[in-house]
């Protein structure tokens, strides 16, 4: 069962990388949380055949309450082949149907006979969703052309506008990267050669202005070194508040689970959590939701069964939550809300860093909106409703001015003569049958910047959900699983 585990501030998504199933779990920390089935994305290539090695897995990312699915597929004729990059979307609040797959970009391949896909990844960063597909292909250069590898990077904003850039490694056998979200786009990866005895991974930072990647070798007590670079395309990464969690190969299990610290550009082992553990589990998905770290695990010799496990909070809380708190305050003559696109707008919210948040204010009768002000008293917008990229925790206050008009209005708190800045909270909505989130998202712990990185050691996993079989309902469970400590 191939899967993608995607963590959002208030939910987990368990998604097929072949497009044939999708589930979500609202507020997974709650004991009575239950999985809901969502429509499946399907695939964009139902109408034609192609070798599997030419196609990417379907990968997913969320932006402003919309789930994006990405895929890459070759369209061939007798003489040419084009790589076509597709995208489809699902409104997570509505949750009724995916959009049709649409073409985001296509590129003609110069030598179809020796071209294939190596890996694909997606994330949310800098107010957009990003998709990368690593390919082996014939690349044009100053000498005319040669075989090499390339990373096709696609970004899409909330208006649906797509941009493409190509990053080539002419003399290398592979360009492998797993994207990391946040304020700016990063990745874990390397331009590698199969002739080398081993490969050390790098932390990559994307400079959009120059369209280049900055490679920094990952340092620290536990170097990320692979003696078999063929395992890299199956690696897994999940964005955290301090950087990322990185796992090895999803087909064969993994040896170590690593914490990647973006500030120090270092890797720290979290311990052995894979096929070598006492449980015999293979990790097929990694995700952070709030400050909890979740793993999708399977037993290699058991067909059609998988479980979602939460890692010991003593480990995961030190990684830092990938989301931050947003607070909308209002003087007592109006109301103010903030929303990241998931569920009802409220006076408080949590949103992924790199996502989009929308702030809205409405005055009572007799008042007009004046502006949004931050904690230092600086006006950040004069629009009653505006959207902005989430870069850090934020608190904004909506201010209003009297217009001299009289008449009834919806009173909030004190009254017209009491502009005390007291926070007003609008009515909250109740989750509907589609499994939408509770009005208030769960709070998360402190970021990792003030805490030491977790150390390698024995870690407990708690089973929070079981996928019984394809198309079946995921049921909640509470089974404690412990594994052996690291070998050696």
ZAMIVO-61076 format. One record per residue (C-alpha): residue number from 1; x, y, z. Coordinates in steps of 0.05 Angstrom, whole numbers, plus 5000, padded with zeros to 4 digits. Layout:
BEGIN
<NUM; <X; Y; Z>>
...
END
This chain:
BEGIN
<1; <5000; 5000; 5000>>
<2; <5036; 5063; 4976>>
<3; <5017; 5124; 5017>>
<4; <5031; 5197; 5031>>
<5; <5022; 5222; 5102>>
<6; <5009; 5297; 5104>>
<7; <5005; 5337; 5168>>
<8; <4966; 5402; 5176>>
<9; <4956; 5443; 5240>>
<10; <4890; 5409; 5257>>
<11; <4890; 5343; 5218>>
<12; <4926; 5286; 5185>>
<13; <4915; 5265; 5113>>
<14; <4930; 5194; 5089>>
<15; <4933; 5194; 5013>>
<16; <4949; 5145; 4958>>
<17; <5008; 5162; 4914>>
<18; <4971; 5125; 4859>>
<19; <4909; 5167; 4869>>
<20; <4861; 5112; 4890>>
<21; <4844; 5130; 4963>>
<22; <4845; 5189; 5012>>
<23; <4828; 5197; 5086>>
<24; <4832; 5252; 5137>>
<25; <4834; 5252; 5214>>
<26; <4811; 5317; 5247>>
<27; <4848; 5334; 5312>>
<28; <4887; 5269; 5317>>
<29; <4907; 5283; 5390>>
<30; <4834; 5273; 5412>>
<31; <4817; 5203; 5438>>
<32; <4751; 5202; 5400>>
<33; <4779; 5226; 5334>>
<34; <4758; 5184; 5275>>
<35; <4781; 5178; 5203>>
<36; <4737; 5202; 5146>>
<37; <4742; 5180; 5075>>
<38; <4753; 5234; 5023>>
<39; <4746; 5230; 4947>>
<40; <4807; 5200; 4913>>
<41; <4848; 5243; 4865>>
<42; <4850; 5188; 4812>>
<43; <4904; 5197; 4759>>
<44; <4914; 5242; 4697>>
<45; <4936; 5183; 4654>>
<46; <4875; 5139; 4652>>
<47; <4869; 5146; 4577>>
<48; <4938; 5121; 4555>>
<49; <4993; 5074; 4575>>
<50; <5066; 5088; 4591>>
<51; <5123; 5052; 4625>>
<52; <5116; 5060; 4701>>
<53; <5188; 5085; 4707>>
<54; <5169; 5145; 4664>>
<55; <5115; 5168; 4712>>
<56; <5120; 5202; 4779>>
<57; <5081; 5182; 4841>>
<58; <5025; 5230; 4859>>
<59; <5049; 5277; 4914>>
<60; <5009; 5327; 4954>>
<61; <5013; 5395; 4988>>
<62; <4962; 5443; 5020>>
<63; <4954; 5518; 5010>>
<64; <4899; 5563; 5039>>
<65; <4853; 5505; 5052>>
<66; <4862; 5473; 4984>>
<67; <4896; 5405; 4975>>
<68; <4939; 5401; 4912>>
<69; <4958; 5336; 4878>>
<70; <5016; 5336; 4829>>
<71; <5039; 5284; 4778>>
<72; <5085; 5280; 4719>>
<73; <5070; 5236; 4658>>
<74; <5102; 5227; 4589>>
<75; <5061; 5240; 4527>>
<76; <5094; 5204; 4469>>
<77; <5089; 5202; 4393>>
<78; <5131; 5164; 4343>>
<79; <5183; 5220; 4342>>
<80; <5178; 5259; 4407>>
<81; <5163; 5254; 4481>>
<82; <5137; 5309; 4526>>
<83; <5138; 5309; 4601>>
<84; <5071; 5338; 4623>>
<85; <5064; 5364; 4694>>
<86; <4993; 5359; 4720>>
<87; <4957; 5389; 4780>>
<88; <4888; 5375; 4811>>
<89; <4856; 5408; 4872>>
<90; <4807; 5391; 4928>>
<91; <4774; 5442; 4975>>
<92; <4785; 5409; 5043>>
<93; <4726; 5445; 5076>>
<94; <4678; 5423; 5022>>
<95; <4712; 5356; 5010>>
<96; <4662; 5333; 4957>>
<97; <4701; 5327; 4892>>
<98; <4770; 5339; 4861>>
<99; <4777; 5386; 4803>>
<100; <4796; 5355; 4736>>
<101; <4870; 5346; 4726>>
<102; <4899; 5404; 4686>>
<103; <4965; 5414; 4652>>
<104; <5011; 5461; 4690>>
<105; <5072; 5455; 4644>>
<106; <5102; 5411; 4590>>
<107; <5172; 5402; 4562>>
<108; <5196; 5364; 4501>>
<109; <5248; 5311; 4517>>
<110; <5305; 5307; 4467>>
<111; <5320; 5233; 4476>>
<112; <5259; 5193; 4498>>
<113; <5295; 5126; 4494>>
<114; <5338; 5139; 4555>>
<115; <5294; 5184; 4597>>
<116; <5259; 5166; 4662>>
<117; <5234; 5195; 4727>>
<118; <5272; 5185; 4792>>
<119; <5232; 5219; 4847>>
<120; <5178; 5270; 4862>>
<121; <5163; 5314; 4922>>
<122; <5116; 5372; 4941>>
<123; <5110; 5422; 4998>>
<124; <5082; 5491; 5019>>
<125; <5131; 5550; 5024>>
<126; <5132; 5625; 5013>>
<127; <5057; 5629; 5001>>
<128; <5056; 5576; 4945>>
<129; <5056; 5502; 4934>>
<130; <5118; 5472; 4902>>
<131; <5129; 5407; 4863>>
<132; <5195; 5378; 4840>>
<133; <5207; 5318; 4794>>
<134; <5277; 5291; 4785>>
<135; <5290; 5262; 4716>>
<136; <5346; 5229; 4678>>
<137; <5347; 5258; 4608>>
<138; <5386; 5289; 4551>>
<139; <5402; 5361; 4570>>
<140; <5425; 5416; 4523>>
<141; <5488; 5454; 4544>>
<142; <5540; 5499; 4512>>
<143; <5573; 5439; 4478>>
<144; <5507; 5419; 4446>>
<145; <5480; 5368; 4495>>
<146; <5495; 5309; 4539>>
<147; <5461; 5259; 4583>>
<148; <5451; 5282; 4654>>
<149; <5397; 5295; 4705>>
<150; <5349; 5351; 4720>>
<151; <5302; 5375; 4773>>
<152; <5238; 5405; 4745>>
<153; <5211; 5455; 4796>>
<154; <5138; 5479; 4791>>
<155; <5106; 5530; 4837>>
<156; <5032; 5550; 4839>>
<157; <5001; 5608; 4877>>
<158; <4930; 5616; 4904>>
<159; <4908; 5645; 4836>>
<160; <4930; 5582; 4801>>
<161; <4989; 5614; 4765>>
<162; <5044; 5564; 4751>>
<163; <5119; 5577; 4743>>
<164; <5171; 5526; 4719>>
<165; <5247; 5524; 4726>>
<166; <5297; 5471; 4706>>
<167; <5359; 5454; 4747>>
<168; <5409; 5409; 4711>>
<169; <5468; 5369; 4735>>
<170; <5503; 5352; 4670>>
<171; <5559; 5306; 4695>>
<172; <5520; 5272; 4751>>
<173; <5479; 5209; 4751>>
<174; <5423; 5236; 4794>>
<175; <5391; 5298; 4824>>
<176; <5350; 5275; 4883>>
<177; <5314; 5322; 4930>>
<178; <5257; 5321; 4981>>
<179; <5225; 5390; 4989>>
<180; <5218; 5424; 5057>>
<181; <5166; 5478; 5069>>
<182; <5166; 5541; 5112>>
<183; <5181; 5614; 5103>>
<184; <5226; 5598; 5043>>
<185; <5235; 5536; 5000>>
<186; <5289; 5486; 5022>>
<187; <5304; 5414; 5005>>
<188; <5345; 5355; 5028>>
<189; <5382; 5324; 4970>>
<190; <5445; 5318; 4929>>
<191; <5472; 5316; 4859>>
<192; <5503; 5247; 4862>>
<193; <5544; 5199; 4819>>
<194; <5534; 5124; 4820>>
<195; <5610; 5117; 4812>>
<196; <5622; 5145; 4883>>
<197; <5626; 5094; 4940>>
<198; <5580; 5136; 4984>>
<199; <5538; 5199; 4982>>
<200; <5529; 5252; 5036>>
<201; <5466; 5292; 5033>>
<202; <5461; 5368; 5032>>
<203; <5412; 5420; 5056>>
<204; <5390; 5461; 4996>>
<205; <5363; 5532; 4998>>
<206; <5327; 5559; 4937>>
<207; <5343; 5629; 4912>>
<208; <5283; 5648; 4870>>
<209; <5314; 5712; 4843>>
<210; <5373; 5675; 4812>>
<211; <5336; 5610; 4802>>
<212; <5391; 5570; 4835>>
<213; <5400; 5522; 4893>>
<214; <5452; 5534; 4948>>
<215; <5482; 5467; 4971>>
<216; <5506; 5463; 5043>>
<217; <5533; 5396; 5068>>
<218; <5494; 5370; 5129>>
<219; <5541; 5369; 5189>>
<220; <5529; 5347; 5260>>
<221; <5540; 5284; 5302>>
<222; <5502; 5239; 5254>>
<223; <5522; 5250; 5181>>
<224; <5470; 5230; 5129>>
<225; <5512; 5183; 5087>>
<226; <5484; 5132; 5038>>
<227; <5527; 5075; 5011>>
<228; <5471; 5057; 4962>>
<229; <5447; 5119; 4927>>
<230; <5391; 5079; 4894>>
<231; <5354; 5086; 4961>>
<232; <5350; 5162; 4955>>
<233; <5289; 5167; 4909>>
<234; <5247; 5132; 4962>>
<235; <5267; 5177; 5019>>
<236; <5215; 5214; 5061>>
<237; <5216; 5284; 5091>>
<238; <5168; 5323; 5135>>
<239; <5174; 5397; 5152>>
<240; <5184; 5415; 5225>>
<241; <5191; 5481; 5262>>
<242; <5267; 5472; 5264>>
<243; <5276; 5443; 5194>>
<244; <5254; 5373; 5177>>
<245; <5250; 5300; 5196>>
<246; <5282; 5255; 5144>>
<247; <5273; 5181; 5135>>
<248; <5308; 5131; 5090>>
<249; <5277; 5086; 5038>>
<250; <5203; 5074; 5041>>
<251; <5205; 5008; 5003>>
<252; <5256; 4972; 5047>>
<253; <5246; 5007; 5114>>
<254; <5297; 5055; 5143>>
<255; <5356; 5051; 5191>>
<256; <5353; 5120; 5224>>
<257; <5302; 5174; 5230>>
<258; <5339; 5241; 5227>>
<259; <5323; 5310; 5253>>
<260; <5349; 5363; 5206>>
<261; <5364; 5431; 5238>>
<262; <5361; 5485; 5185>>
<263; <5395; 5539; 5226>>
<264; <5457; 5498; 5243>>
<265; <5454; 5457; 5178>>
<266; <5462; 5393; 5218>>
<267; <5432; 5323; 5224>>
<268; <5415; 5287; 5289>>
<269; <5393; 5215; 5292>>
<270; <5327; 5201; 5327>>
<271; <5339; 5126; 5329>>
<272; <5323; 5064; 5289>>
<273; <5251; 5059; 5268>>
<274; <5245; 5011; 5210>>
<275; <5251; 4941; 5185>>
<276; <5308; 4927; 5234>>
<277; <5264; 4943; 5294>>
<278; <5232; 4890; 5337>>
<279; <5164; 4904; 5307>>
<280; <5188; 4891; 5236>>
<281; <5152; 4954; 5211>>
<282; <5169; 4993; 5149>>
<283; <5158; 5068; 5152>>
<284; <5120; 5091; 5090>>
<285; <5101; 5162; 5112>>
<286; <5125; 5217; 5159>>
<287; <5086; 5280; 5180>>
<288; <5083; 5333; 5234>>
<289; <5015; 5358; 5258>>
<290; <5024; 5411; 5311>>
<291; <5083; 5388; 5354>>
<292; <5067; 5314; 5345>>
<293; <5106; 5269; 5297>>
<294; <5067; 5214; 5262>>
<295; <5092; 5155; 5222>>
<296; <5054; 5112; 5173>>
<297; <5080; 5041; 5182>>
<298; <5068; 4975; 5148>>
<299; <5089; 4903; 5158>>
<300; <5125; 4882; 5095>>
<301; <5098; 4811; 5097>>
<302; <5025; 4831; 5112>>
<303; <4983; 4851; 5052>>
<304; <4933; 4908; 5058>>
<305; <4947; 4931; 5129>>
<306; <4980; 4994; 5155>>
<307; <4979; 5035; 5219>>
<308; <4989; 5108; 5237>>
<309; <5034; 5117; 5298>>
<310; <5051; 5178; 5340>>
<311; <5123; 5184; 5366>>
<312; <5137; 5196; 5440>>
<313; <5124; 5270; 5454>>
<314; <5190; 5274; 5491>>
<315; <5223; 5268; 5423>>
<316; <5174; 5303; 5376>>
<317; <5162; 5365; 5419>>
<318; <5235; 5384; 5412>>
<319; <5230; 5387; 5337>>
<320; <5184; 5447; 5338>>
<321; <5115; 5453; 5307>>
<322; <5113; 5474; 5233>>
<323; <5053; 5519; 5248>>
<324; <5046; 5583; 5288>>
<325; <4991; 5619; 5326>>
<326; <4952; 5676; 5294>>
<327; <4908; 5723; 5336>>
<328; <4859; 5774; 5309>>
<329; <4837; 5826; 5360>>
<330; <4786; 5882; 5352>>
<331; <4764; 5944; 5389>>
<332; <4696; 5933; 5420>>
<333; <4660; 5968; 5364>>
<334; <4674; 5913; 5313>>
<335; <4696; 5842; 5303>>
<336; <4760; 5811; 5275>>
<337; <4777; 5741; 5250>>
<338; <4835; 5704; 5218>>
<339; <4832; 5641; 5176>>
<340; <4882; 5596; 5139>>
<341; <4828; 5568; 5094>>
<342; <4812; 5507; 5138>>
<343; <4746; 5512; 5173>>
<344; <4710; 5573; 5201>>
<345; <4744; 5640; 5211>>
<346; <4756; 5656; 5285>>
<347; <4793; 5704; 5330>>
<348; <4850; 5654; 5337>>
<349; <4879; 5604; 5288>>
<350; <4941; 5563; 5274>>
<351; <4972; 5561; 5205>>
<352; <5032; 5529; 5172>>
<353; <5092; 5575; 5163>>
<354; <5093; 5587; 5087>>
<355; <5017; 5583; 5080>>
<356; <4967; 5640; 5068>>
<357; <4923; 5671; 5122>>
<358; <4864; 5717; 5111>>
<359; <4848; 5772; 5162>>
<360; <4777; 5802; 5163>>
<361; <4746; 5859; 5203>>
<362; <4675; 5887; 5206>>
<363; <4653; 5949; 5245>>
<364; <4588; 5962; 5281>>
<365; <4539; 6012; 5253>>
<366; <4566; 6082; 5264>>
<367; <4638; 6061; 5254>>
<368; <4685; 6049; 5196>>
<369; <4746; 6005; 5191>>
<370; <4811; 6044; 5201>>
<371; <4866; 5992; 5194>>
<372; <4903; 5930; 5219>>
<373; <4958; 5945; 5269>>
<374; <5013; 5900; 5297>>
<375; <5038; 5897; 5368>>
<376; <5085; 5957; 5356>>
<377; <5027; 6000; 5332>>
<378; <5048; 5997; 5259>>
<379; <4992; 5996; 5207>>
<380; <5002; 5934; 5164>>
<381; <4940; 5942; 5120>>
<382; <4882; 5989; 5109>>
<383; <4840; 5936; 5076>>
<384; <4786; 5906; 5120>>
<385; <4800; 5838; 5089>>
<386; <4870; 5821; 5066>>
<387; <4913; 5759; 5056>>
<388; <4986; 5751; 5074>>
<389; <5040; 5699; 5076>>
<390; <5050; 5666; 5144>>
<391; <5122; 5676; 5165>>
<392; <5117; 5676; 5241>>
<393; <5067; 5679; 5299>>
<394; <5027; 5743; 5292>>
<395; <4975; 5785; 5329>>
<396; <4939; 5841; 5293>>
<397; <4887; 5889; 5320>>
<398; <4831; 5918; 5278>>
<399; <4818; 5991; 5294>>
<400; <4755; 6030; 5277>>
<401; <4735; 6104; 5274>>
<402; <4668; 6137; 5288>>
<403; <4628; 6160; 5227>>
<404; <4571; 6196; 5264>>
<405; <4519; 6148; 5238>>
<406; <4467; 6123; 5288>>
<407; <4427; 6059; 5290>>
<408; <4431; 5988; 5315>>
<409; <4488; 5943; 5301>>
<410; <4515; 5878; 5326>>
<411; <4544; 5896; 5393>>
<412; <4610; 5864; 5412>>
<413; <4635; 5872; 5483>>
<414; <4633; 5942; 5514>>
<415; <4602; 5992; 5465>>
<416; <4615; 6054; 5424>>
<417; <4645; 6092; 5482>>
<418; <4692; 6035; 5503>>
<419; <4745; 6025; 5449>>
<420; <4788; 5987; 5499>>
<421; <4819; 5939; 5450>>
<422; <4785; 5879; 5483>>
<423; <4786; 5818; 5438>>
<424; <4718; 5799; 5409>>
<425; <4703; 5728; 5388>>
<426; <4653; 5715; 5333>>
<427; <4607; 5655; 5334>>
<428; <4640; 5590; 5315>>
<429; <4615; 5538; 5266>>
<430; <4605; 5465; 5280>>
<431; <4642; 5413; 5239>>
<432; <4598; 5383; 5185>>
<433; <4588; 5314; 5157>>
<434; <4649; 5320; 5113>>
<435; <4694; 5317; 5174>>
<436; <4715; 5390; 5174>>
<437; <4758; 5415; 5232>>
<438; <4734; 5440; 5300>>
<439; <4727; 5515; 5304>>
<440; <4790; 5520; 5347>>
<441; <4854; 5485; 5326>>
<442; <4895; 5448; 5379>>
<443; <4952; 5488; 5408>>
<444; <5024; 5467; 5397>>
<445; <5085; 5469; 5441>>
<446; <5144; 5516; 5438>>
<447; <5188; 5518; 5377>>
<448; <5253; 5479; 5376>>
<449; <5298; 5541; 5378>>
<450; <5298; 5541; 5454>>
<451; <5306; 5466; 5463>>
<452; <5363; 5418; 5453>>
<453; <5357; 5370; 5395>>
<454; <5330; 5301; 5415>>
<455; <5381; 5246; 5425>>
<456; <5383; 5175; 5399>>
<457; <5350; 5125; 5445>>
<458; <5291; 5080; 5458>>
<459; <5226; 5111; 5433>>
<460; <5154; 5091; 5444>>
<461; <5103; 5092; 5388>>
<462; <5028; 5096; 5400>>
<463; <4982; 5069; 5347>>
<464; <4928; 5121; 5331>>
<465; <4897; 5090; 5269>>
<466; <4895; 5027; 5228>>
<467; <4882; 5023; 5153>>
<468; <4846; 4956; 5148>>
<469; <4846; 4952; 5072>>
<470; <4838; 4995; 5011>>
<471; <4772; 5032; 5014>>
<472; <4757; 5011; 5085>>
<473; <4744; 5060; 5142>>
<474; <4805; 5075; 5186>>
<475; <4788; 5059; 5258>>
<476; <4818; 5091; 5320>>
<477; <4860; 5049; 5367>>
<478; <4903; 5056; 5428>>
<479; <4955; 5002; 5425>>
<480; <5024; 5016; 5454>>
<481; <5082; 4991; 5412>>
<482; <5154; 4993; 5437>>
<483; <5215; 4975; 5398>>
<484; <5286; 4955; 5413>>
<485; <5339; 5009; 5420>>
<486; <5391; 5022; 5366>>
<487; <5439; 4968; 5350>>
<488; <5513; 4977; 5361>>
END
